[in-house]
Protein backbone atom coordinates (compact mmCIF):
# COMPACT_ATOMS: atom_id res chain seq x y z
CA UNK A 1 0.00 0.00 0.00
CA UNK A 2 2.75 2.42 -1.02
CA UNK A 3 4.46 3.74 -4.14
CA UNK A 4 8.09 2.74 -4.56
CA UNK A 5 10.06 4.88 -4.90
CA UNK A 6 8.15 7.59 -3.03
CA UNK A 7 10.02 10.29 -5.00
CA UNK A 8 10.55 9.75 -8.70
CA UNK A 9 12.82 11.98 -10.81
CA UNK A 10 12.66 11.77 -14.59
CA UNK A 11 13.35 13.89 -17.65
CA UNK A 12 10.81 15.12 -20.23
CA UNK A 13 10.14 12.32 -22.70
CA UNK A 14 11.05 9.52 -20.29
CA UNK A 15 8.58 6.65 -20.10
CA UNK A 16 7.41 5.88 -16.57
CA UNK A 17 5.99 2.43 -15.86
CA UNK A 18 3.82 1.71 -12.83
CA UNK A 19 3.40 -1.95 -11.87
CA UNK A 20 0.93 -3.00 -9.21
CA UNK A 21 2.61 -5.57 -6.95
CA UNK A 22 -0.17 -5.49 -4.36
CA UNK A 23 -3.14 -7.84 -3.96
CA UNK A 24 -5.71 -5.07 -4.41
CA UNK A 25 -6.31 -2.69 -7.36
CA UNK A 26 -4.57 0.69 -7.42
CA UNK A 27 -4.26 3.71 -9.70
CA UNK A 28 -1.57 6.30 -10.26
CA UNK A 29 -3.52 9.58 -10.32
CA UNK A 30 -2.13 13.11 -10.36
CA UNK A 31 -3.33 15.03 -7.32
CA UNK A 32 -4.41 17.85 -9.69
CA UNK A 33 -6.26 15.32 -11.94
CA UNK A 34 -3.98 16.11 -14.91
CA UNK A 35 -3.55 12.38 -15.61
CA UNK A 36 -4.63 9.01 -14.25
CA UNK A 37 -4.09 5.37 -14.91
CA UNK A 38 -6.93 2.90 -15.21
CA UNK A 39 -7.41 0.63 -12.19
CA UNK A 40 -4.48 -1.78 -12.14
CA UNK A 41 -4.95 -5.31 -10.85
CA UNK A 42 -2.04 -7.30 -9.44
CA UNK A 43 0.92 -7.36 -11.86
CA UNK A 44 -0.77 -5.03 -14.38
CA UNK A 45 1.30 -2.18 -15.83
CA UNK A 46 0.57 1.33 -17.03
CA UNK A 47 2.95 3.58 -18.98
CA UNK A 48 3.08 7.34 -19.23
CA UNK A 49 5.54 9.61 -21.03
CA UNK A 50 6.75 12.47 -18.83
CA UNK A 51 5.77 15.89 -20.10
CA UNK A 52 6.99 19.39 -19.29
CA UNK A 53 9.31 20.01 -16.34
CA UNK A 54 7.62 20.42 -12.99
CA UNK A 55 6.85 18.75 -9.68
CA UNK A 56 3.61 17.22 -8.54
CA UNK A 57 2.17 14.59 -6.29
CA UNK A 58 0.19 11.56 -7.28
CA UNK A 59 -2.04 9.22 -5.31
CA UNK A 60 -4.06 6.05 -5.65
CA UNK A 61 -7.67 7.05 -6.32
CA UNK A 62 -8.84 4.10 -4.21
CA UNK A 63 -6.37 4.68 -1.37
CA UNK A 64 -5.55 8.43 -1.19
CA UNK A 65 -3.16 7.87 1.71
CA UNK A 66 -0.84 6.36 -0.89
CA UNK A 67 1.05 9.39 -2.15
CA UNK A 68 4.27 9.93 -4.06
CA UNK A 69 6.05 12.79 -5.78
CA UNK A 70 6.94 13.05 -9.46
CA UNK A 71 9.67 15.47 -10.49
CA UNK A 72 10.18 16.07 -14.21
CA UNK A 73 13.53 17.83 -14.42
CA UNK A 74 14.56 20.10 -17.27
CA UNK A 75 17.51 18.78 -19.24
CA UNK A 76 20.67 20.58 -18.23
CA UNK A 77 22.73 19.50 -21.24
CA UNK A 78 22.34 18.07 -24.70
CA UNK A 79 21.82 14.33 -24.95
CA UNK A 80 24.52 12.07 -26.37
CA UNK A 81 22.68 11.86 -29.69
CA UNK A 82 22.74 15.66 -30.00
CA UNK A 83 26.52 15.88 -29.73
C-alpha positions in Angstrom: 0.0 0.0 0.0 2.8 2.4 -1.0 4.5 3.7 -4.1 8.1 2.7 -4.6 10.1 4.9 -4.9 8.1 7.6 -3.0 10.0 10.3 -5.0 10.5 9.7 -8.7 12.8 12.0 -10.8 12.7 11.8 -14.6 13.4 13.9 -17.7 10.8 15.1 -20.2 10.1 12.3 -22.7 11.0 9.5 -20.3 8.6 6.7 -20.1 7.4 5.9 -16.6 6.0 2.4 -15.9 3.8 1.7 -12.8 3.4 -2.0 -11.9 0.9 -3.0 -9.2 2.6 -5.6 -7.0 -0.2 -5.5 -4.4 -3.1 -7.8 -4.0 -5.7 -5.1 -4.4 -6.3 -2.7 -7.4 -4.6 0.7 -7.4 -4.3 3.7 -9.7 -1.6 6.3 -10.3 -3.5 9.6 -10.3 -2.1 13.1 -10.4 -3.3 15.0 -7.3 -4.4 17.8 -9.7 -6.3 15.3 -11.9 -4.0 16.1 -14.9 -3.6 12.4 -15.6 -4.6 9.0 -14.2 -4.1 5.4 -14.9 -6.9 2.9 -15.2 -7.4 0.6 -12.2 -4.5 -1.8 -12.1 -5.0 -5.3 -10.8 -2.0 -7.3 -9.4 0.9 -7.4 -11.9 -0.8 -5.0 -14.4 1.3 -2.2 -15.8 0.6 1.3 -17.0 2.9 3.6 -19.0 3.1 7.3 -19.2 5.5 9.6 -21.0 6.8 12.5 -18.8 5.8 15.9 -20.1 7.0 19.4 -19.3 9.3 20.0 -16.3 7.6 20.4 -13.0 6.9 18.8 -9.7 3.6 17.2 -8.5 2.2 14.6 -6.3 0.2 11.6 -7.3 -2.0 9.2 -5.3 -4.1 6.0 -5.7 -7.7 7.1 -6.3 -8.8 4.1 -4.2 -6.4 4.7 -1.4 -5.5 8.4 -1.2 -3.2 7.9 1.7 -0.8 6.4 -0.9 1.0 9.4 -2.1 4.3 9.9 -4.1 6.0 12.8 -5.8 6.9 13.1 -9.5 9.7 15.5 -10.5 10.2 16.1 -14.2 13.5 17.8 -14.4 14.6 20.1 -17.3 17.5 18.8 -19.2 20.7 20.6 -18.2 22.7 19.5 -21.2 22.3 18.1 -24.7 21.8 14.3 -24.9 24.5 12.1 -26.4 22.7 11.9 -29.7 22.7 15.7 -30.0 26.5 15.9 -29.7 
